[in-house]
């Protein structure tokens, strides 16, 4: 059997290249990235994933003739690590960025014909790039717009890495800087809930400052939005597998790791059902609770702290209509439970009608509601939001639920997020929940994978020269 993706059968059947061997546990974005970065540096790598696919929580599945993403994922131009990942798997053209930030925001509480506002940028330096858009933003009063500008300037002066900021909540900071409840709803939470998966009152000021400073106040184009025009599985599974195979990574699906332990000779034993793999280095690129369960004694001073990193859900509502009801690729909504609506028609393979996906972050109150209750709530809201739906027939309605979609960015979470290195030589951690400085995004996952690979390369005596330029930040 040759190197490449395989599923089932003894791992020892696969002939190994000589040299140092690293095992990466977990085939989400963090694990894929760690495996690629290690292999690019000449390390022999085995990637183990318990599911029958790669991609972690950013994946696709089939539903009849549709290819459905489990949730809508976007990234920004400032997400340099995820952009590197797309380039590395040769998928950048399939997930292009906007030429210039432009977010339609519809407020259903306003009279029809006066509901649309836009958040967009000009080709001007920061912070003038958003000045004209905010000055004309109809969903805020003139006084609110002026206070938003002053708060943005104050935010620009904060250091997101300051531990004192992590202990404070963003909502209190906004209130102390003159932000009304309407400004929080129509601007700060509009952006923050989608990127942080929490409302301002439940978000670390440090993480919020990082998001807004990096996305809106660092570079004029930083917040330009990109998203996949194909199913996520085409990127994070198919193209990722191809890249891993080309790099010589041995990818094992449906292979769940049951234990990780030191072999007593400076190496590691990784146990899977029926056999044990030997490794010089191990990267645990799995969710924090799974990492906690796999960590050997002494690897972290207080491993129970990983269990204090909470999780937050995201609910996705999927609706297929018999006709086109939304002319734009996406929009954000106010005055309704609906948060963001995306047109997934072309990406899903639908040839007639239109398929909309509603991304509902911070969905603690709805994540376990039955489909019938969600249908009764969201179809009328879509009729309020999109007039063309009023004459359209609903051909399909279903939901996808990620109960632990992200780590919860609660105040104080920063002190629980570990770095890539553990106290056990040769054992490293990766995942969006580790100490990347970013919230739980695809960007954070990729940064963590590169950070873990960089730490491992140093211990393995391999050069870090081929790591991407953002490695120092990630480490």
C-alpha positions as CSV (number, residue, x, y, z in Angstrom):
1,X,0.0,0.0,0.0
2,X,1.3,3.5,-0.9
3,X,1.3,6.7,1.1
4,X,-1.9,8.7,0.9
5,X,-5.4,8.8,2.3
6,X,-6.8,5.5,3.4
7,X,-9.5,4.2,5.7
8,X,-9.4,1.0,7.6
9,X,-6.8,-1.8,7.8
10,X,-3.7,-2.0,10.1
11,X,-1.6,1.1,10.1
12,X,1.5,-1.0,10.2
13,X,0.7,-2.2,6.7
14,X,1.7,1.2,5.4
15,X,5.4,1.4,4.6
16,X,7.1,4.3,6.4
17,X,9.7,6.7,5.1
18,X,12.9,6.9,7.2
19,X,13.5,9.9,9.5
20,X,11.6,11.6,12.3
21,X,7.9,10.7,12.6
22,X,5.1,12.9,13.9
23,X,1.6,11.9,14.6
24,X,-1.2,14.5,14.3
25,X,-4.4,13.6,16.1
26,X,-7.4,15.3,14.6
27,X,-8.2,16.2,11.0
28,X,-9.8,19.6,11.4
29,X,-8.2,22.7,10.0
30,X,-5.7,22.8,12.9
31,X,-4.6,19.2,12.3
32,X,-4.5,19.5,8.6
33,X,-2.3,22.6,8.9
34,X,0.0,21.1,11.4
35,X,0.4,18.0,9.2
36,X,1.2,20.0,6.1
37,X,3.6,22.3,7.9
38,X,5.5,19.4,9.4
39,X,5.6,17.5,6.1
40,X,6.8,20.5,4.2
41,X,9.8,20.6,6.6
42,X,10.6,17.0,5.8
43,X,9.1,15.2,8.7
44,X,7.2,11.9,8.1
45,X,3.7,12.6,9.3
46,X,0.6,10.4,10.1
47,X,-2.7,12.2,10.5
48,X,-5.4,10.4,12.4
49,X,-9.0,11.4,12.2
50,X,-12.0,9.6,13.8
51,X,-14.5,10.7,11.3
52,X,-14.8,9.5,7.7
53,X,-13.8,12.9,6.4
54,X,-11.5,15.8,7.1
55,X,-12.5,19.4,7.9
56,X,-13.6,19.2,11.5
57,X,-16.6,21.5,12.1
58,X,-16.4,23.1,8.7
59,X,-17.7,20.3,6.4
60,X,-20.4,19.4,3.9
61,X,-22.9,16.5,3.5
62,X,-25.4,15.3,1.0
63,X,-29.2,15.8,1.4
64,X,-30.9,14.5,-1.6
65,X,-29.5,16.3,-4.6
66,X,-28.1,19.1,-2.4
67,X,-24.6,19.4,-1.1
68,X,-25.1,21.2,2.2
69,X,-22.5,22.9,4.4
70,X,-23.1,22.3,8.1
71,X,-22.8,26.0,8.7
72,X,-22.0,29.2,6.8
73,X,-18.3,30.0,7.3
74,X,-16.7,33.3,6.2
75,X,-13.2,34.8,6.6
76,X,-11.8,38.3,6.2
77,X,-8.9,39.7,4.2
78,X,-7.0,40.1,7.5
79,X,-7.2,36.4,8.0
80,X,-3.7,35.8,6.6
81,X,-3.3,32.3,8.0
82,X,-6.5,31.0,6.5
83,X,-5.6,32.7,3.2
84,X,-2.3,30.9,3.3
85,X,-4.1,27.6,4.0
86,X,-6.3,28.2,0.9
87,X,-3.3,28.9,-1.2
88,X,-1.5,25.8,0.2
89,X,-4.4,23.5,-0.8
90,X,-4.8,25.4,-4.1
91,X,-8.3,26.5,-3.2
92,X,-8.1,30.3,-3.0
93,X,-10.0,30.8,-6.3
94,X,-12.9,28.8,-4.9
95,X,-13.3,31.1,-1.9
96,X,-12.7,34.6,-3.2
97,X,-12.8,37.8,-1.3
98,X,-15.0,40.8,-2.0
99,X,-13.2,43.5,-3.9
100,X,-14.3,45.9,-1.2
101,X,-16.2,45.4,2.1
102,X,-20.0,45.8,1.4
103,X,-22.5,44.4,3.9
104,X,-26.2,45.1,3.2
105,X,-28.1,45.5,6.5
106,X,-31.9,45.3,6.5
107,X,-33.9,46.6,9.4
108,X,-37.4,45.0,9.2
109,X,-38.7,47.5,11.8
110,X,-38.4,50.4,9.3
111,X,-41.0,51.1,6.6
112,X,-40.5,49.1,3.4
113,X,-38.4,51.1,1.0
114,X,-36.3,52.6,3.8
115,X,-35.0,49.4,5.4
116,X,-31.7,49.0,3.6
117,X,-28.4,50.3,5.0
118,X,-24.9,49.4,4.0
119,X,-21.6,49.0,5.8
120,X,-18.9,49.5,3.2
121,X,-15.5,51.0,2.9
122,X,-13.8,53.6,0.7
123,X,-10.3,53.5,-0.7
124,X,-9.1,55.8,2.1
125,X,-6.7,55.3,5.0
126,X,-7.9,54.0,8.4
127,X,-10.2,55.2,10.0
128,X,-11.5,57.4,7.1
129,X,-12.2,54.2,5.1
130,X,-15.5,53.7,7.0
131,X,-16.3,57.3,7.7
132,X,-18.7,57.9,4.8
133,X,-20.5,54.6,5.4
134,X,-21.0,55.3,9.0
135,X,-22.1,58.9,8.4
136,X,-24.8,57.6,6.1
137,X,-25.8,54.5,8.1
138,X,-29.5,54.8,8.5
139,X,-29.9,52.4,11.4
140,X,-28.2,54.7,13.9
141,X,-29.1,58.2,14.9
142,X,-26.7,61.1,14.2
143,X,-25.7,61.2,17.8
144,X,-25.1,57.4,17.9
145,X,-22.9,57.7,14.8
146,X,-20.7,60.3,16.4
147,X,-20.4,58.3,19.6
148,X,-19.5,55.1,17.5
149,X,-16.6,57.0,16.0
150,X,-15.3,58.1,19.4
151,X,-15.6,54.5,20.7
152,X,-13.7,53.2,17.7
153,X,-10.8,55.5,18.3
154,X,-10.8,54.5,22.0
155,X,-10.8,50.8,20.9
156,X,-7.9,51.5,18.6
157,X,-5.8,52.5,21.7
158,X,-6.4,49.2,23.5
159,X,-3.9,46.3,23.6
160,X,-5.8,43.1,23.1
161,X,-3.0,41.1,24.7
162,X,-3.4,42.9,28.0
163,X,-4.6,40.3,30.5
164,X,-6.7,43.0,32.2
165,X,-8.8,43.4,29.1
166,X,-9.5,39.7,29.0
167,X,-11.0,39.9,32.4
168,X,-13.5,42.6,31.4
169,X,-16.6,42.3,29.3
170,X,-17.1,44.2,26.1
171,X,-20.6,45.3,26.8
172,X,-19.7,47.2,29.9
173,X,-16.8,48.9,28.0
174,X,-19.2,49.9,25.2
175,X,-21.6,51.4,27.8
176,X,-18.8,53.3,29.5
177,X,-17.9,54.7,26.1
178,X,-21.4,56.1,25.4
179,X,-22.8,53.3,23.2
180,X,-26.5,53.0,23.3
181,X,-28.4,49.7,23.2
182,X,-29.3,50.6,19.6
183,X,-25.7,51.1,18.6
184,X,-24.8,47.8,20.2
185,X,-27.6,46.0,18.3
186,X,-27.1,47.7,15.0
187,X,-23.3,47.7,14.8
188,X,-21.2,46.2,17.5
189,X,-23.2,43.0,18.0
190,X,-24.0,42.8,14.3
191,X,-20.3,42.2,13.7
192,X,-19.4,40.8,17.1
193,X,-22.0,38.0,17.4
194,X,-21.0,36.7,13.9
195,X,-17.3,36.7,14.6
196,X,-17.2,36.0,18.3
197,X,-20.3,33.8,18.8
198,X,-21.4,35.8,21.8
199,X,-23.2,39.1,22.6
200,X,-21.1,42.0,23.8
201,X,-22.0,41.5,27.5
202,X,-20.7,37.9,27.4
203,X,-17.5,38.6,25.4
204,X,-14.0,39.2,26.7
205,X,-13.0,42.8,26.0
206,X,-9.6,41.5,24.9
207,X,-11.0,39.3,22.2
208,X,-13.5,42.0,21.1
209,X,-10.7,44.5,20.8
210,X,-8.6,42.1,18.8
211,X,-11.5,41.5,16.3
212,X,-12.5,45.1,15.9
213,X,-8.9,46.5,15.8
214,X,-7.7,43.9,13.3
215,X,-10.8,43.8,11.2
216,X,-11.8,47.4,11.1
217,X,-9.0,49.5,12.3
218,X,-5.7,48.0,11.0
219,X,-5.9,48.2,7.2
220,X,-8.6,49.6,4.9
221,X,-9.2,46.2,3.3
222,X,-8.9,44.1,6.4
223,X,-12.6,43.4,6.8
224,X,-13.3,42.5,3.1
225,X,-15.3,39.3,3.3
226,X,-14.5,36.0,1.7
227,X,-16.6,32.8,1.5
228,X,-16.6,29.5,-0.3
229,X,-18.5,29.4,-3.6
230,X,-18.2,25.6,-3.5
231,X,-19.2,23.2,-0.7
232,X,-16.8,23.4,2.3
233,X,-16.0,19.7,1.8
234,X,-14.5,20.5,-1.6
235,X,-11.9,22.7,0.3
236,X,-11.4,21.2,3.7
237,X,-11.8,17.5,2.7
238,X,-11.1,16.9,-1.0
239,X,-8.5,19.6,-1.7
240,X,-6.9,19.2,1.8
241,X,-6.6,15.4,1.2
242,X,-5.0,16.0,-2.1
243,X,-2.5,18.4,-0.6
244,X,-1.7,16.0,2.3
245,X,-1.2,13.1,-0.2
246,X,1.1,15.3,-2.3
247,X,3.1,16.2,0.8
248,X,3.5,12.5,1.7
249,X,1.3,12.6,4.8
250,X,-0.3,9.3,5.7
251,X,-4.0,10.2,6.4
252,X,-6.0,7.7,8.3
253,X,-9.8,8.3,8.6
254,X,-12.2,6.4,10.9
255,X,-9.2,6.0,13.2
256,X,-9.9,7.2,16.7
257,X,-7.1,7.6,19.1
258,X,-7.7,6.1,22.6
259,X,-4.5,6.9,24.4
260,X,-1.3,8.9,24.1
261,X,1.7,8.1,26.3
262,X,5.4,8.5,26.6
263,X,7.3,5.4,25.6
264,X,10.0,6.0,28.1
265,X,12.7,6.5,25.5
266,X,12.0,10.1,24.5
267,X,9.3,9.1,22.0
268,X,5.6,8.6,22.1
269,X,3.1,5.8,21.7
270,X,-0.3,6.6,20.2
271,X,-2.9,3.9,20.7
272,X,-5.7,3.2,18.2
273,X,-8.0,0.2,18.3
274,X,-5.9,-2.9,17.8
275,X,-2.4,-1.3,17.6
276,X,0.0,1.3,18.7
277,X,1.9,3.9,16.6
278,X,5.4,5.1,17.6
279,X,6.2,8.8,17.1
280,X,8.9,11.3,17.9
281,X,6.3,14.1,18.3
282,X,2.6,14.2,18.7
283,X,0.2,17.1,18.0
284,X,-3.2,16.9,19.7
285,X,-5.4,18.9,17.4
286,X,-8.7,18.0,18.9
287,X,-11.4,19.9,20.9
288,X,-10.4,21.0,24.4
289,X,-12.3,18.3,26.3
290,X,-10.9,15.5,24.1
291,X,-7.4,16.9,24.5
292,X,-8.0,16.9,28.3
293,X,-8.9,13.2,28.2
294,X,-5.9,12.3,26.0
295,X,-3.2,14.3,27.9
296,X,-0.9,12.1,29.9
297,X,-0.3,13.0,33.5
298,X,2.0,16.0,34.0
299,X,1.7,17.3,30.5
300,X,0.0,20.5,31.8
301,X,0.2,21.9,35.3
302,X,-3.6,22.2,35.7
303,X,-5.2,20.2,32.9
304,X,-8.6,20.7,34.4
305,X,-8.4,24.4,33.2
306,X,-9.1,23.1,29.7
307,X,-12.6,22.0,31.0
308,X,-13.2,25.6,32.0
309,X,-13.0,26.8,28.4
310,X,-16.8,26.8,27.7
311,X,-18.4,26.1,24.4
312,X,-21.0,28.1,22.4
313,X,-23.5,26.8,19.8
314,X,-24.4,27.9,16.3
315,X,-27.7,27.0,14.7
316,X,-28.1,27.0,10.9
317,X,-31.6,27.2,9.3
318,X,-31.8,26.0,5.7
319,X,-34.7,26.9,3.4
320,X,-35.2,26.0,-0.2
321,X,-37.7,28.1,-2.2
322,X,-39.2,27.4,-5.6
323,X,-38.0,30.7,-6.9
324,X,-35.4,33.4,-6.4
325,X,-36.2,35.5,-3.3
326,X,-32.9,37.2,-2.5
327,X,-30.9,39.1,-5.1
328,X,-27.8,39.6,-3.1
329,X,-25.2,36.9,-2.1
330,X,-25.9,37.7,1.6
331,X,-27.3,40.2,4.0
332,X,-27.5,41.0,7.7
333,X,-30.8,41.7,9.5
334,X,-32.0,43.8,12.3
335,X,-35.4,43.9,14.1
336,X,-35.8,40.1,13.7
337,X,-34.4,36.9,15.1
338,X,-32.7,36.3,11.7
339,X,-29.0,37.3,11.9
340,X,-27.3,36.6,8.5
341,X,-28.8,35.1,5.3
342,X,-26.6,33.6,2.6
343,X,-27.5,32.4,-0.9
344,X,-26.1,28.9,-1.2
345,X,-27.9,27.9,-4.4
346,X,-25.0,27.6,-6.8
347,X,-22.6,26.1,-4.2
348,X,-25.2,23.4,-3.2
349,X,-25.8,22.3,-6.8
350,X,-29.4,23.4,-6.8
351,X,-30.6,24.1,-10.4
352,X,-34.1,25.4,-9.8
353,X,-35.3,27.8,-7.1
354,X,-33.1,29.3,-4.4
355,X,-31.5,27.8,-1.3
356,X,-30.9,30.2,1.6
357,X,-28.9,29.5,4.8
358,X,-29.5,31.4,8.0
359,X,-26.5,31.5,10.3
360,X,-27.7,32.0,13.9
361,X,-24.8,32.5,16.3
362,X,-25.0,32.6,20.1
363,X,-28.0,30.3,19.7
364,X,-28.1,28.9,23.3
365,X,-31.9,29.5,23.5
366,X,-32.7,27.7,20.3
367,X,-30.1,25.0,19.7
368,X,-32.3,22.2,21.0
369,X,-35.7,23.5,19.8
370,X,-37.6,21.1,17.5
371,X,-37.6,21.7,13.8
372,X,-41.3,22.4,13.8
373,X,-40.9,25.2,16.3
374,X,-38.0,26.7,14.3
375,X,-40.0,26.5,11.1
376,X,-42.9,28.3,12.7
377,X,-40.6,31.0,13.9
378,X,-38.3,31.6,10.9
379,X,-40.5,31.3,7.9
380,X,-42.7,34.2,9.0
381,X,-39.5,36.2,9.8
382,X,-38.2,35.5,6.3
383,X,-41.5,36.8,4.9
384,X,-41.0,40.0,6.8
385,X,-37.4,40.3,5.7
386,X,-37.7,39.3,2.1
387,X,-40.9,40.3,0.4
388,X,-40.4,37.9,-2.5
389,X,-40.8,34.9,-0.2
390,X,-44.4,35.8,0.4
391,X,-45.4,34.3,-3.0
392,X,-42.8,31.5,-2.9
393,X,-43.3,27.9,-2.0
394,X,-41.0,26.3,0.6
395,X,-39.7,23.1,-1.0
396,X,-37.5,22.1,2.0
397,X,-36.8,23.3,5.5
398,X,-34.2,21.7,7.8
399,X,-31.7,22.7,10.4
400,X,-28.1,21.8,11.3
401,X,-26.9,22.2,14.9
402,X,-23.4,22.6,16.2
403,X,-23.8,22.6,20.0
404,X,-20.1,23.2,20.6
405,X,-19.4,25.2,17.4
406,X,-16.8,27.4,19.1
407,X,-15.2,28.0,22.5
408,X,-17.1,30.6,24.4
409,X,-15.2,34.0,24.4
410,X,-16.3,34.8,27.9
411,X,-14.4,37.3,30.0
412,X,-11.4,35.5,31.6
413,X,-11.2,32.7,29.0
414,X,-7.7,33.8,28.0
415,X,-6.1,32.5,31.2
416,X,-7.4,29.0,30.4
417,X,-6.2,28.8,26.8
418,X,-2.9,26.9,26.6
419,X,0.0,27.5,24.2
420,X,1.2,25.0,21.7
421,X,3.9,23.5,24.1
422,X,3.1,21.2,26.9
423,X,5.5,20.2,29.8
424,X,5.9,16.9,28.1
425,X,8.7,17.1,25.5
426,X,7.4,16.2,22.1
427,X,3.7,16.7,22.9
428,X,2.0,19.8,21.4
429,X,-1.5,21.3,21.3
430,X,-3.4,22.8,18.4
431,X,-7.0,24.0,17.9
432,X,-8.8,27.3,17.6
433,X,-9.3,27.2,21.4
434,X,-5.5,27.4,22.1
435,X,-3.7,30.7,22.8
436,X,-3.6,32.2,19.4
437,X,-5.0,35.6,20.4
438,X,-7.9,35.1,18.0
439,X,-11.5,34.0,18.8
440,X,-12.7,30.6,17.6
441,X,-12.4,31.1,13.9
442,X,-10.9,29.2,10.9
443,X,-8.0,31.7,11.2
444,X,-7.3,30.7,14.8
445,X,-7.4,27.0,13.9
446,X,-4.8,27.5,11.1
447,X,-2.6,29.7,13.3
448,X,-2.6,27.1,16.0
449,X,-1.6,24.3,13.6
450,X,1.3,26.3,12.3
451,X,2.3,27.2,15.9
452,X,2.3,23.6,17.0
453,X,4.2,22.5,14.0
454,X,6.8,25.2,14.5
455,X,7.3,24.2,18.1
456,X,7.6,20.5,17.1
457,X,10.1,21.3,14.4
458,X,12.4,22.9,16.9
459,X,12.3,19.8,19.1
460,X,12.8,17.5,16.1
461,X,15.9,19.5,14.9
462,X,14.2,20.5,11.7
463,X,14.4,23.9,10.0
464,X,11.4,26.3,10.4
465,X,12.4,28.1,7.2
466,X,9.4,26.8,5.2
467,X,6.8,27.9,7.8
468,X,4.6,30.8,6.7
469,X,5.5,34.3,7.7
470,X,2.8,34.5,10.4
471,X,4.4,31.7,12.5
472,X,6.0,34.0,15.0
473,X,2.6,35.4,15.9
474,X,1.1,32.0,16.1
475,X,3.7,30.5,18.3
